[in-house]
Amino acid sequence: DKAMKAAKGKPITAAAAPAPKGKKFSRYLFSPASGVICDTIGIKYCADGTGISATFTERYLGPEAASKLTQDMAGADMSTFVLSNKIECRVKENACFKSKGSSNIDPIFTKILFP
């Protein structure tokens, strides 16, 4: 595919790849498949209902993003994370919240990650 050949040698991100399939929430935040959300600001990653996932990151953002994620997040708790839109998702609670530390559930992102 031409887009992939053009990106050769550069990190593959959502911006460099063909438009992702699934629901797009912003230029940087999208859901490529049921139960998965990807964020391409800062440390690029994808997550599912079990937390940040190197497997899904590689599948949807490419091997370089997955490798960087693995290095940058080594030893970190990947079961709680804040998306670029400030929504915090907590696997232990099976929910996403309106902001970090909030108790107000965000129904849209909760439904995406915990279908």
C-alpha positions as CSV (number, residue, x, y, z in Angstrom):
1,D,0.0,0.0,0.0
2,K,1.4,3.4,-1.0
3,A,0.8,5.1,2.3
4,M,2.8,2.4,4.2
5,K,5.7,2.6,1.7
6,A,5.8,6.4,2.0
7,A,6.0,6.0,5.8
8,K,8.9,3.6,5.6
9,G,11.7,4.6,7.9
10,K,9.5,6.9,10.0
11,P,7.4,6.0,13.0
12,I,3.9,4.9,12.0
13,T,1.3,7.0,13.7
14,A,-2.4,7.5,13.1
15,A,-1.5,10.7,11.2
16,A,0.9,8.8,8.9
17,A,-1.3,5.8,8.3
18,P,-4.5,5.6,6.3
19,A,-7.6,6.8,8.1
20,P,-8.3,4.3,10.9
21,K,-11.3,2.2,10.7
22,G,-13.9,2.6,13.4
23,K,-14.9,5.7,15.4
24,K,-12.7,8.8,15.4
25,F,-13.0,11.2,18.4
26,S,-10.3,13.7,17.5
27,R,-7.3,14.0,15.3
28,Y,-5.4,11.9,17.9
29,L,-8.0,9.7,19.6
30,F,-9.8,6.8,17.8
31,S,-11.4,3.4,18.4
32,P,-10.2,1.1,15.6
33,A,-12.2,-1.9,16.9
34,S,-14.8,-2.8,19.5
35,G,-13.2,-2.7,23.0
36,V,-10.0,-0.8,21.8
37,I,-9.1,2.9,22.0
38,C,-5.9,4.4,20.6
39,D,-4.3,7.8,21.5
40,T,-1.4,9.3,19.4
41,I,-0.4,12.3,21.6
42,G,2.7,11.9,23.7
43,I,3.4,8.2,24.3
44,K,1.4,6.7,21.5
45,Y,-0.6,3.7,22.7
46,C,-3.7,1.6,22.3
47,A,-5.7,0.1,25.3
48,D,-8.5,-2.3,25.9
49,G,-10.4,-3.4,29.0
50,T,-7.3,-4.9,30.5
51,G,-5.2,-1.6,30.2
52,I,-2.6,-0.3,27.8
53,S,-1.7,-3.0,25.3
54,A,1.6,-3.3,23.4
55,T,-0.1,-5.9,21.2
56,F,-2.9,-3.5,20.1
57,T,-0.4,-0.6,19.9
58,E,1.6,-2.7,17.4
59,R,-1.5,-3.7,15.5
60,Y,-2.9,-0.2,15.1
61,L,0.0,2.2,15.4
62,G,3.0,0.0,14.2
63,P,6.0,-1.8,15.7
64,E,8.0,1.4,16.4
65,A,5.2,2.8,18.6
66,A,4.9,-0.5,20.4
67,S,8.6,-0.7,21.0
68,K,8.7,2.9,22.3
69,L,5.7,2.2,24.5
70,T,7.4,-0.9,26.0
71,Q,10.6,1.0,26.8
72,D,8.8,4.2,28.1
73,M,6.3,2.3,30.3
74,A,8.5,-0.5,31.6
75,G,7.4,-1.3,35.2
76,A,4.5,1.3,35.1
77,D,0.9,0.5,36.0
78,M,-0.8,0.2,32.6
79,S,-4.2,-0.5,34.1
80,T,-5.0,3.2,34.8
81,F,-4.4,5.8,32.1
82,V,-5.5,9.3,31.0
83,L,-6.4,9.9,27.4
84,S,-5.4,13.1,25.6
85,N,-9.0,14.4,26.1
86,K,-8.4,14.2,29.9
87,I,-10.7,11.1,30.3
88,E,-9.2,8.7,32.9
89,C,-9.8,5.0,32.5
90,R,-9.4,2.6,35.4
91,V,-9.4,-1.2,34.7
92,K,-10.0,-2.1,38.4
93,E,-13.3,-0.2,38.2
94,N,-14.2,-1.2,34.6
95,A,-14.9,2.4,33.9
96,C,-13.7,5.7,32.4
97,F,-14.2,8.9,34.2
98,K,-14.7,12.6,33.1
99,S,-11.2,13.6,34.5
100,K,-8.3,12.3,36.5
101,G,-9.5,11.4,40.0
102,S,-13.1,12.0,39.2
103,S,-16.0,9.8,40.3
104,N,-18.2,11.0,37.4
105,I,-18.3,8.1,34.8
106,D,-17.9,9.0,31.1
107,P,-20.5,6.7,29.4
108,I,-19.0,6.9,25.9
109,F,-15.5,5.8,26.7
110,T,-16.6,3.3,29.3
111,K,-18.8,1.6,26.7
112,I,-15.9,1.5,24.2
113,L,-13.4,-0.1,26.6
114,F,-15.7,-2.2,28.6
115,P,-18.4,-3.3,26.1
